[in-house]
Amino acid sequence: MNTRNIVVGGTLAVLAAAAGGYALFDKGAAPTPAAEQAGTATAPAEMTDAQIARLGIKTAAARLTNEVPLGAVPGIVTLPPESRVAVTAALPGAIRQVFVIEGQEVRRGQPLATMVSRDAMELGGSRGRASARVGLARANLARAEALFKEGVIAGARVQEARAELAQAQSEAGEAGRILAASGASSSGLVTLRAPISGRVSKVAVQTGGPVDGLTAPFVIDAANAYQLDLQLPERLGASVRPGMTVSLPGNATGRILSVGSSIDPATRSIIAKASLGSAQGLIAGKSVMVTIGAGTGGQVVSVPSTAVTRIEDKDVVFVRDARRFIQREVRLGGSGNGETAILSGLKPGEVVATSAIPELKMLLGGGGE
């Protein structure tokens, strides 16, 4: 084959390719089916159904769903305010024996430590003396009532006897209530018990150490009660609402409790809080990735993930309008099961291209992948 034949062959190939492209986008220059001949010439960005079919462009309608997550955000496992309880000593004293260690699981009412308190001994003595006075005051009242019936004494003596009995009973009852509330006995031995079931998160005493009544020797964290502090990016701030579901790896789930109203200048995020049930491996302070669901209202617009692409650092989809595909910028949420949530820029029912995206980018001047 000589050079002239090669040149001629190459020229014919170029002309054939040009003719094919012209036939694809300019139906007036080549024979077309009767249905296409009935229409008028389209603009360069317009395509007939036959041309769309040749390019292999598939479409899908945007839909409302609650199956696609809004997004995944970082979070920290914390404890709700009501789940942490301090164990305090109502009376000062010295620790006699400690029964638990930090991190140990305890049951409600389980002894944590015993201590010896001089104040408890004094209260025990006061209750004993008050109890003795109660017996004496009761006997005096009975005698005064008998003498009053016989007319020997005035009624005022009976009232005095009743007042003495009431005072002795009040003193004995007060000492008894203090001893009972502090877990102390009359001998001065005080037992500190767990007020709730959970895990001992703090042990601030040791055997022989003092307890002044103003500090908490133990802190108990309630079992299976956790909370999440979430950092929402600005793009999700307006979309997340209380009541939406959250989930963690391991099937732990919860709900959004509150969403902050301002942006943290340091992290450029919005703080949100969520409740969380029990889950294996959770511990306060642990960093996790949290998936925020769409909630129960099904108010999130979603499209197939293949419909979304990036052009000039923007997320876009190609929306079909009659015979045209229009490039439109959108704000994305999360993705799951082949679907992507659209937070803004697209309405339910609008049709988007889900295939041949590189070809559409070239046709609309968006460049290649």
MIZA-166186 format. One record per residue: residue in three letters; x, y, z of N, C-alpha, C in turn. Coordinates in steps of 0.1 Angstrom, whole numbers, plus 5000, padded with zeros to 4 digits. Layout:
ALAXYZXYZXYZ ...
//
This chain:
MET500949885000500050005000500950125000 ASN500650224990501550344990501050444999 THR501850554999501450675008500250735004 ARG499950744991498750814986497550744991 ASN497550604990496350524994496050545009 ILE497150555017497050575031496350715034 VAL496750815027496150955029494750955025 VAL494450895014493050885009492150815019 GLY492650695024491850615033491650695046 GLY492650765051492450835064491450945062 THR491451015050490551125048489151075048 LEU488950965041487550905040487050865054 ALA487950815063487550775076487150895084 VAL487851005083487451125090486151175086 LEU485951175072484651225067483451135072 ALA483751005073482650915077482350945092 ALA483350965100483150995114482351125116 ALA482751225108482051355108480551335104 ALA480351255094478951235089478151165100 GLY478751075107478051005117477651095129 GLY478651175133478351275144477251375140 TYR477351415127476351515122474951445122 ALA474951325118473651255118473151235132 LEU474051225142473551205156472951325162 PHE473451445159473051565165472351665156 ASP472351635143471551725133470751635124 LYS469551615129468651515122468251565108 GLY468451695105468051745092468951705081 ALA470151665084471151635074471251495070 ALA470551405076470651265072469251205073 PRO469051095066467751025066467450985081 THR466151005085465750975098464450905097 PRO464050835108462650775108461650885106 ALA460450835102459350925099458951005111 ALA459050945123458651025135459551135138 GLU460851125134461851235136461651335125 GLN461351295113461151395102460051485104 ALA459051445113457951535115458251655124 GLY459351645131459751755140460651855133 THR460951965140461752065135463252045140 ALA464152115134465552095138465752135152 THR466552055160466752085174468052165175 ALA468152235187469352315190470452215194 PRO471752255194472852165196472652085209 ALA472152155220471952085233470752005234 GLU469852005223468651925223468851795216 MET468151695221468351565215466951495214 THR466751425203465551345202465551215210 ASP464451155211464451025219465350925212 ALA465450925199466350825192467750855195 GLN468150985195469551025199469850995213 ILE468951015222469150975236469350825237 ALA468650745229468750605230470150565224 ARG470650635213471950595208473050625218 LEU472950735225473950755235473850665248 GLY472750595249472550505260472250585273 ILE471550695272471250775284469950715291 LYS470150675303469050635311468650735321 THR467350745325466850845334466150785345 ALA465950865356465150825368464650945374 ALA463450935380462751045387463251055401 ALA463451175406463851195420462551165428 ARG462851105440461751055448461951095463 LEU460851105470460951115485461150985491 THR462050975501462350855508462850875522 ASN462650775530463250785543464350675545 GLU464750615534465650505534467150545532 VAL467350665527468650715524469050815536 PRO470250795542470650875553471051015548 LEU470851115557471251245554472751265553 GLY473451185561474951195561475551125573 ALA476851115573477551055584478451165590 VAL478351185604479051295610479851235622 PRO480851305627481651255639480851285651 GLY480951205661480351225674481151165685 ILE480851205697481451155709480451095719 VAL480650975724479750915733479850985747 THR478751035752478751105765477651035774 LEU477551085786476551035795475451145797 PRO474251105797473151205800473351265814 PRO472951385817473151445830472451365841 GLU471351295838470651225849471151085851 SER472151045843472650905844473850895854 ARG474351005858475551005867475151045881 VAL475350965891474950985905476150985914 ALA476251085923477351085933476851025946 VAL477750935951477450875964478150965975 THR477351025983477951115994477651056008 ALA478451096017478351056031477651176038 ALA476551146045475851256052476651296065 LEU477551206069478251236082479751226079 PRO480551306085482051286083482551166091 GLY483751116086484250996093485550956086 ALA485850826088487050766082486650636076 ILE487250606064486850486057487450366064 ARG486650266067487050146073487450036063 GLN486650026052486849916042486149956029 VAL486849936018486349966005486049835998 PHE484849815992484449695986484549685971 VAL484649805964484549805949485749885944 ILE486049865931487049935924486450015912 GLU487250105907486750185896486550095883 GLY485350115877484950035865484149915868 GLN483949885881483249765885481749785883 GLU481049685879479549685878478949665892 VAL477949745895477349725909475849735907 ARG475149675917473649675917473149775927 ARG471949825925471349915934471349855948 GLY471749935958471749895972473049815976 GLN473949785967475149705970476049795978 PRO476649735989477649815997478849855989 LEU479249975990480450025984481650035993 ALA481350076006482350096016481750106029 THR482450086040482050116054482950216059 MET482450306068483250406075482750416089 VAL483650466097483350496112483250646114 SER482150686120481850826122481550856137 ARG482250946143481950986156480551056157 ASP480251136147478951196147477751096147 ALA478050976140476950876141476850816155 MET477950806162477950756175477150856184 GLU477350986182476651086190475151086187 LEU474851066174473451056170472750936177 GLY473550826177473050706183472750726198 GLY473650796204473450826219472250916220 SER472151016212470951116213469651036210 ARG469650946201468450876199468050786211 GLY469050726217468850646229468250726240 ARG468850846243468350936253466950986250 ALA466751016238465451066234464350956235 SER464750836232463850726234463450706249 ALA464450716257464250706272463250816276 ARG463550936271462651046276461251026270 VAL461050956259459750936253459050846263 GLY459650736268459050646277458650716290 LEU459550806295459250876308458050976305 ALA458151046294457051146291455751086289 ARG455750966283454450896281453850856295 ALA454650806304454250766317453750896325 ASN454451006324454051126330452651176325 LEU452451166312451251206306450051116311 ALA450250986312449250896317448850936331 ARG449850966340449650996353448851136354 ALA449351226346448651366346447151356342 GLU446951276332445551256328444651196338 ALA445251096346444451036357444251136368 LEU445251216371445051316382444051416378 PHE444051456365443151556360441651506361 LYS441451376358440151316358439651316373 GLU440551306382440151306396440051446402 GLY440351546394440251676398441451726407 VAL442451656407443651686416444451796410 ILE444651796396445551896390444651966379 ALA445252076375444552156364444852096351 GLY444052136341444252086327445552126321 ALA446152236326447352286320448552196322 ARG448452116334449552016336449451906326 VAL448251876322448151766311448751816298 GLN448451946294449051996282450551996282 GLU451052036294452552036295453151896293 ALA452451796299452951656297452851606283 ARG451851646276451751616262452851686254 ALA453151806257454151876249455551816251 GLU455851766264457051696267457251566259 LEU456051496258456051376251456351396236 ALA455651496230455851536216457251576213 GLN457851656222459251696220460251576221 ALA460051486230460951366231460751276218 GLN459551266214459351186202459951246189 SER459951386188460551456177462051436177 GLU462651446189464151436189464551286186 ALA463851196191464151056188463951026173 GLY462851076167462651056153463651116144 GLU464051246148465051316140466351236140 ALA466851196151468051126152467950986144 GLY466850926145466650796137466650816122 ARG466050926118465950956103467350986098 ILE468151066106469551096101470350966100 LEU470250886110471050756110470550676098 ALA469250666096468850576085469250636071 ALA469150766070469550826057471050816054 SER471850816064473250806062473750666062 GLY472850566065473250426065474050396077 ALA473850466088474650456100473850376110 SER474650306119474050246130474350326143 SER473750286154474050356167475450336171 SER476150236167477450206171478550296163 GLY478050376153478950466146479450406133 LEU478950286129479450226116478450276105 VAL479050336094478250386083478550296071 THR477450256064477650176051477150266040 LEU478050286030477750366018477350266007 ARG476150286002475550195992475350255978 ALA475250175968475050225954473550265953 PRO473350395949471950445948471250385935 ILE472050355925471450295913472350185908 SER471850105898472650005892473550065881 GLY474750025879475550085869477050045871 ARG477950135867479350115868479950225876 VAL480850185885481650275893482650355885 SER482350475882483250555874484250635882 LYS484150645895485050725903485150665917 VAL486350645922486550605936487550705941 ALA487150795950487950905955488450885969 VAL488250765974488750735988489550615988 GLN490250595999490950466002490850436016 THR491150306019491050256033491850346043 GLY491150396053491750476063491650626060 GLY491250656048491150796044489950866050 PRO490051006051488951076057487851106047 VAL486651116052485451156044484851276052 ASP484751396045484351516052482851546050 GLY482151466042480751496040480451596029 LEU481451666024481351766013481751716000 THR482451605999482851545986482151415984 ALA482251365972481651235968482751125968 PRO482651035977483650925977483550835964 PHE482250825959482050735947481150805938 VAL481250775924480350825914479950705906 ILE478650685904478050575897477450625884 ASP477850555873477250585860476150485857 ALA474950525853473850435851474250345839 ALA473850215840474050115830473150145818 ASN473750125806473050135793472350265791 ALA472950375795472350505792473450595787 TYR473350625774474350705767473750815759 GLN474550915756474151025747475251055737 LEU474951125726475951155716476051305714 ASP477251355714477451495710477951495695 LEU477151545686477451545672477951675667 GLN478851675657479351795650478751795636 LEU477751875634477051875621477751985612 PRO478151945600478652045590477552145586 GLU477952255582477052365578475952315568 ARG476352235559475452195548474252105554 LEU474452045566473451965572472652035583 GLY473152155587472552225598471152245597 ALA470652285585469252325583468452205580 SER469052085578468251965574467951875586 VAL468851885596468651795608467651855618 ARG466751775622465751815632465551715643 PRO465151765655464851665666463851565662 GLY464151435666463251325663463851235652 MET464851285644465451205634466251095640 THR466350985633467050865638468550885636 VAL469350825645470750805643471150665645 SER472250625639472650485641474150475641 LEU474650375648476150345649476450205644 PRO477650175641477950035638477749945650 GLY477149835647476749745658475249755661 ASN474449825653473049835654472549915666 ALA473449995671472950095682472250205675 THR471050245680470250345674469850445685 GLY469350565680468850665689468150775681 ARG467950885687467150995681467851125684 ILE467751225675468251355677467351425688 LEU468051475698467351545709467251695707 SER468351755702468451905700469451935690 VAL469252055683470252105673470552245677 GLY471852275678472352405681471852515671 SER471952635676471452745667472652835662 SER473852795665475052875661476152785656 ILE477052835649478152765643479452785652 ASP480052675656481252685664482352745655 PRO482952865659483952925650485252845648 ALA485552755658486752675657486552555647 THR485452485648485252365640484352395628 ARG483752515627482752545617481652435616 SER481252395627480152295628479052335638 ILE477952265637476852295646476752175656 ILE476652205669476552095678475052045680 ALA474951915679473651855681473851745691 LYS472751705698472751605708471751495705 ALA472051375707471151265704471151165715 SER470051095718469950995727470550865721 LEU470850765729471450645724471150535734 GLY470650415729470450305738471750235740 SER471650115747472850035750473349975737 ALA474649945738475349885727476749825732 GLN477149715726478349655730479549745726 GLY480549765735481749835732481649985734 LEU480450035739480350185741480850225754 ILE481550335754482050385767482150535766 ALA481850605776481850755776483250805771 GLY483250905762484450965756484850895743 LYS484250795739484650725727484250805714 SER485050815705484750885692484150785682 VAL483050825676482350735667481850815655 MET481550745644480850795632479450765633 VAL478550865632477150845634476450875621 THR475550785617474750805605473450865609 ILE473050975602471751045605470751005595 GLY469650945599468650895590467751015586 ALA466850985576465951085571464751105580 GLY464551025591463451035599462250955594 THR461150985600459950905597459050975587 GLY459351105583458451175574458751155560 GLY459851085556460151065542460251195534 GLN460951295540461051425534462351445527 VAL463151345524464451355518464351315503 VAL464751405494464751375480465951295477 SER465851185469466951095466466951065451 VAL468151045446468350995432469350885432 PRO469450805421470550705420471850775421 SER472750715428474050775430474850795417 THR474550725407475150735394474750865387 ALA473750935392473251055385474051175390 VAL474851165400475551275406477051275401 THR477551395397478851405393479451545397 ARG480651565395481251695400481851775387 ILE481551895387482051985376482452115383 GLU483752145382484352265388484052275403 ASP484352165410484252155424482752175429 LYS481852145420480452155424479752025421 ASP478851985430478051865428476851895419 VAL476651825408475651855398474951735393 VAL473751755388472951645381472551705368 PHE472151615359471651665346470151635346 VAL469351745346467851735347467351745333 ARG466451645330465851645316464651745316 ASP464651835306463551925304463151915289 ALA462051845287461651815273462751745266 ARG463351805255464451735248465851785252 ARG465951855263467251905267467551845281 PHE468851835283469351805297470051925302 ILE469651975314470152095320471052065331 GLN472252125332473152105343472652185355 ARG472552115367472052185378472852155390 GLU473252255398474052225410473052185421 VAL473552085430472752035441473652035453 ARG472952015465473652005477473351865482 LEU474351785485474251645487474151615502 GLY473451505505473451445518474251315518 GLY473751215525474451085525474050995514 SER474750875514474450785504474250645510 GLY473450565504473250425509472350345499 ASN472650225497471950135488471850185474 GLY472850245469472850295456472150425454 GLU471650495464470950615464471650725471 THR471450855467472150965473471051065476 ALA471051115489470151225493470551355487 ILE469551425482469651565477469051665487 LEU469851745493469351835503468651955497 SER469152005486468552115479468952115464 GLY468152185456468452195442467652105433 LEU466852015439466051915431464751895438 LYS463751885430462351855435461951715432 PRO461051655440460551525437459851525424 GLY460051415416459451405403460251455392 GLU461251535394462151585383462951465378 VAL463151455365463851345359465351385357 VAL466251295361467651315359468251205351 ALA469451235345470151125338470951045347 THR470950915345471650825354472750745348 SER472950765334474050705327474550795316 ALA475650755310476250845299476550985304 ILE476950995317477251125323478451185317 PRO479551115314480651185307480251245294 GLU479451175286478951235273478151355275 LEU477351365285476551485288477451595292 LYS478451565300479351675304480151735292 MET480451645282481151695270480151785262 LEU478951735260477951805252477651945258 LEU477551955271477152075278478352155282 GLY479552115277480752205280481352185294 GLY481052065300481552055314482851975314 GLY483351925303484551855303484451715307 GLY485451635306485451495309485451475324 GLU485551345328485651305342486851355348 
//
